[in-house]
Amino acid sequence: MRGTRKFDAAVVRRATEADVRALGEFRWEFKEGGGSSEDRAAFVTRYRAHFSQNPALHWVVEDDGSVVGMATLRLAAKEPSPGKRHDAIGYLTNVYIKPQYRGRGRGTELLSALIDDARSRHVELLIVWPSDESRPLYRRLGFSGQSDPLKLILVEDGG
Ligand SMILES: CC(C)(COP(=O)(O)OP(=O)(O)OC[C@H]1O[C@@H](n2cnc3c(N)ncnc32)[C@H](O)[C@@H]1OP(=O)(O)O)[C@@H](O)C(=O)NCCC(=O)NCCS
C-alpha cells in the first residue's frame, strides 16, 4: 500500500559536468516518445553543447548510488525595486525520474530541494507547465492555479 512503504534517503544535489551524459540521456528518454528521427548518441552530443551554452540551475537525484532523475530551474531577472529583495522569477522544467524509480518520493525530494534553493536565492515565484502525471505532485508542493502554467508563490508582493 502506498504510504506504508519505506525507501532509503536519496541524495539530491546540483548537477555538474560529470552528469551531462545522464542528463542528455534522460532528456532523450523523456522526450523521445518513440519514432524520433534523431539518434540517441547524436542527441546527447547536442545536449552537451546546450548544457554548456545555456547556464541554468540543473539538479539531480541519486538513488542506489546512481543518478535517477533531474530537474532544471531557469531564472529570469526582474528589474530591481527599492526595498524589495526578491528580484527573479523561476521557470521550472525538465522534471524527470527514471520510470523504475518513480513512486519512491524521489520527485518530491528533488523538487523540495530545488524550491528551498530558489527561496534562498530570493526568487519571487516559480512557474511550471505540468504534465497530467505530475500535476498532483506540484499541487502537493504548493503550486496552484486554475489554468496552466501552475505557479508557486515563494514570497508575497515581491518581498
Ligand atoms: C512526475 C514525476 C517526476 C514524479 O516523480 P516520482 O519520483 O514518481 O514522484 P514521487 O514519488 O515523489 O511522487 C509520486 C507519487 O508517489 C507517492 N510517494 C511519494 N513518496 C512516497 C514514498 N516514500 N513511498 C510511497 N509512495 C510515495 C506520492 O504520493 C505520489 O503520488 P501522487 O503523485 O499521486 O500524489 C515522474 O512521474 C516522471 O518523471 N514523469 C514523467 C515526466 C513528467 O511528466 N515530468 C513532469 C514534467 S512537468
The ligand as an SDF file (V2000), in Angstrom:
LIG
                    3D

 48 50  0  0  0  0  0  0  0  0999 V2000
    6.2090   13.3430  -12.3710 C   0  0  0  0  0  0  0  0  0  0  0  0
    7.4050   12.5710  -11.8330 C   0  0  0  0  0  0  0  0  0  0  0  0
    8.6500   13.4760  -11.9020 C   0  0  0  0  0  0  0  0  0  0  0  0
    7.1510   12.1840  -10.3750 C   0  0  0  0  0  0  0  0  0  0  0  0
    8.3140   11.5470   -9.8570 O   0  0  0  0  0  0  0  0  0  0  0  0
    8.2070   10.4850   -8.6300 P   0  0  0  0  0  0  0  0  0  0  0  0
    9.5920   10.2290   -8.1520 O   0  0  0  0  0  0  0  0  0  0  0  0
    7.3870    9.3340   -9.0300 O   0  0  0  0  0  0  0  0  0  0  0  0
    7.4510   11.3750   -7.5460 O   0  0  0  0  0  0  0  0  0  0  0  0
    7.1080   10.9570   -6.0460 P   0  0  0  0  0  0  0  0  0  0  0  0
    7.4650    9.5360   -5.8090 O   0  0  0  0  0  0  0  0  0  0  0  0
    7.7020   11.9650   -5.1580 O   0  0  0  0  0  0  0  0  0  0  0  0
    5.5450   11.1260   -6.0470 O   0  0  0  0  0  0  0  0  0  0  0  0
    4.7550   10.2920   -6.9120 C   0  0  0  0  0  0  0  0  0  0  0  0
    3.7540    9.5300   -6.1030 C   0  0  0  0  0  0  0  0  0  0  0  0
    4.3980    8.6150   -5.2440 O   0  0  0  0  0  0  0  0  0  0  0  0
    3.8660    8.7560   -3.9200 C   0  0  0  0  0  0  0  0  0  0  0  0
    5.0000    8.7040   -2.9770 N   0  0  0  0  0  0  0  0  0  0  0  0
    5.8300    9.7040   -2.6930 C   0  0  0  0  0  0  0  0  0  0  0  0
    6.7200    9.3070   -1.7580 N   0  0  0  0  0  0  0  0  0  0  0  0
    6.4560    8.0260   -1.4890 C   0  0  0  0  0  0  0  0  0  0  0  0
    7.0400    7.0750   -0.6390 C   0  0  0  0  0  0  0  0  0  0  0  0
    8.0900    7.3710    0.1420 N   0  0  0  0  0  0  0  0  0  0  0  0
    6.5190    5.8590   -0.6370 N   0  0  0  0  0  0  0  0  0  0  0  0
    5.4740    5.5760   -1.4320 C   0  0  0  0  0  0  0  0  0  0  0  0
    4.8910    6.4190   -2.2600 N   0  0  0  0  0  0  0  0  0  0  0  0
    5.3720    7.6500   -2.3030 C   0  0  0  0  0  0  0  0  0  0  0  0
    3.2290   10.0740   -3.8190 C   0  0  0  0  0  0  0  0  0  0  0  0
    2.0750   10.0090   -3.0280 O   0  0  0  0  0  0  0  0  0  0  0  0
    2.9290   10.4340   -5.2330 C   0  0  0  0  0  0  0  0  0  0  0  0
    1.5820   10.1920   -5.5360 O   0  0  0  0  0  0  0  0  0  0  0  0
    0.7470   11.3290   -6.2930 P   0  0  0  0  0  0  0  0  0  0  0  0
    1.6200   11.8780   -7.4030 O   0  0  0  0  0  0  0  0  0  0  0  0
   -0.4260   10.5870   -6.7990 O   0  0  0  0  0  0  0  0  0  0  0  0
    0.4260   12.3700   -5.2680 O   0  0  0  0  0  0  0  0  0  0  0  0
    7.6300   11.2620  -12.6430 C   0  0  0  0  0  0  0  0  0  0  0  0
    6.4220   10.5550  -12.6570 O   0  0  0  0  0  0  0  0  0  0  0  0
    8.0850   11.4850  -14.0730 C   0  0  0  0  0  0  0  0  0  0  0  0
    9.2860   11.6180  -14.3280 O   0  0  0  0  0  0  0  0  0  0  0  0
    7.1290   11.5150  -15.0240 N   0  0  0  0  0  0  0  0  0  0  0  0
    7.4350   11.6440  -16.4540 C   0  0  0  0  0  0  0  0  0  0  0  0
    7.9430   13.0390  -16.7810 C   0  0  0  0  0  0  0  0  0  0  0  0
    6.9950   14.1250  -16.3660 C   0  0  0  0  0  0  0  0  0  0  0  0
    5.7760   14.0320  -16.5100 O   0  0  0  0  0  0  0  0  0  0  0  0
    7.5960   15.1990  -15.8250 N   0  0  0  0  0  0  0  0  0  0  0  0
    6.8900   16.3690  -15.4050 C   0  0  0  0  0  0  0  0  0  0  0  0
    7.0080   17.4050  -16.4590 C   0  0  0  0  0  0  0  0  0  0  0  0
    6.2110   18.9020  -15.9680 S   0  0  0  0  0  0  0  0  0  0  0  0
  1  2  1  0
  2  3  1  0
  2  4  1  0
  2 36  1  0
  4  5  1  0
  5  6  1  0
  6  7  2  0
  6  8  1  0
  6  9  1  0
  9 10  1  0
 10 11  2  0
 10 12  1  0
 10 13  1  0
 13 14  1  0
 14 15  1  0
 15 16  1  0
 15 30  1  0
 16 17  1  0
 17 18  1  0
 17 28  1  0
 18 19  1  0
 18 27  1  0
 19 20  2  0
 20 21  1  0
 21 22  1  0
 21 27  2  0
 22 23  1  0
 22 24  2  0
 24 25  1  0
 25 26  2  0
 26 27  1  0
 28 29  1  0
 28 30  1  0
 30 31  1  0
 31 32  1  0
 32 33  2  0
 32 34  1  0
 32 35  1  0
 36 37  1  0
 36 38  1  0
 38 39  2  0
 38 40  1  0
 40 41  1  0
 41 42  1  0
 42 43  1  0
 43 44  2  0
 43 45  1  0
 45 46  1  0
 46 47  1  0
 47 48  1  0
M  END
$$$$
